[in-house]
Amino acid sequence: MRERVLITGAAGFLGSHLCDKFFSEGFEVIAMDNLITGDLKNLEHLNGKEGFTFKHHDVTNFTHVEGKLDHILHFASPASPIDYLRIPIQTLKVGSLGIHRLLGLAKDKKARITIASTSEIYGDPEVHPQHEEYWGSVNPIGPRGVYDEAKRFQEAITTAYHTYHGLETRIARIFNTYGPRMRLNDGRALPAFIGQSLRGEDITVFGDGSQTRSFCYVDDLIDGIFKLHFSSESRPVNLGNPVEISILDFAKEVLKLTGADVKIILKDLPIDDPKKRRPDITRAKEVLNWEPKIDRLEGLKRTFEYFKSLSKEELTRNEHKDFGAYIKK
C-alpha cells in the first residue's frame, strides 16, 4: 500500500506544488482546502487521477481522515498582507484551532507532521541575516500581528506536542518564495510588479525601496520541505535563498524582464514592514544537505512565462489598488 499524506492549504501556491511533489513520489495524496484563498485551478491537472483526492474542508473545524494516515503537511493559512488584513480572525484561527486539530489528528494516526512557519516570525529583525536561534522583533497588535503571532503560536504548540507527546514534528521557516501559481494581486512584490507590467500600469514600490528581501524559486523550496519532512530534524529550519536584493533593484529587474513601458513610483511604506530579510541557511545545509539551485533571473523568466499565459480576466481578478489600513495614512 502506498503511504498516505494529507496536505492542507492544498489549492494554494505552495500547497499545490507539494501535492505535485508527493504525488510524483508515489504517495496517495489527500488534498484539503476551504478555498478561502486557494484556487481549484491549481489542482485541476491532478483531478481524477488515481491516488489523488480533494476534500473541501476548513481545518478549524473537526478534521478527520478515514483509514491510515502516514504524513501531514499543514500549509493552510492566508499568507499575504492583502489576505490576512481582509480576514484577520480566520488567519488567527487557522494558526491556533487549525494546528491544534491537525496535531491531534497526527497523534491519533501516529503520523509525522510538518508545519509551514515563516520568516515573519522574526518581525522587523535586529539580527541579520536571521538564524533559527533569533527570537524575533514582532509587534503583536500591529496589522501584521495576526499572521506573525499565529505562526509563532503554531511553532510553540507544535514543539509542545513533540516534547510532551513524542509526536514526530518538523518546522519549516519559509522565506519569500515565488513561481508559477502565485496569485497576481495578493499584495506581494513579485506578482504585483509583474501584474502591473502586464496591465501597462506603473510599478508600485513602497518606501524608498531600500528594504531588502531574498527570493527563493518554488521548486527549490519544495525540495527543501520534502527533505525536511523526511529528516530527523525537529528544530525549526530556515528555508529560503540567501541572495539578498533591495526591493527597488528587484522592481528594476522585473521591469527589464517584462520590457514594459511604465515607470516605478514610490508610495508610503506599510506599517511594520520589515527593513531587511535574509535567511541564514547553515542549518539546512548541515542537516538536509540543501541549498537553492535556481538563479533568481532564471526563476523570474519561468514565472513571467506563467503569468503571460493567463487570460485578461485572470490578470485583473481581485485586483487591489492599495493596502487600505495596512498603509500609513
Protein Blocks (a to p, Z undefined) as FASTA:
>chain_A
ZZddddehklmmklmmmmmmmmmnopacddddehlmgcfklmmmmgopahiacddddfkb
ccddehjdfbdcdfbdcfbfklmmmmmmlmmmmmmmmmmmmmmmmmmnopacdddddfkl
nmpafbdcddfklgbjadfkbmklmmmmmmmmmmmmmmmmmmmnopacddddddddedeh
iafknopaklmmmmmmmnopacddehjhlaccddddfklmmmmmmmmmmmcbfbdcdddd
fbdcdfklmmmmmmmmnopacddddddddehiafbdcddfklmmmmnopacfbdfklmmm
mmmmmmmmpcfklmmgopafbemjmpcZZ
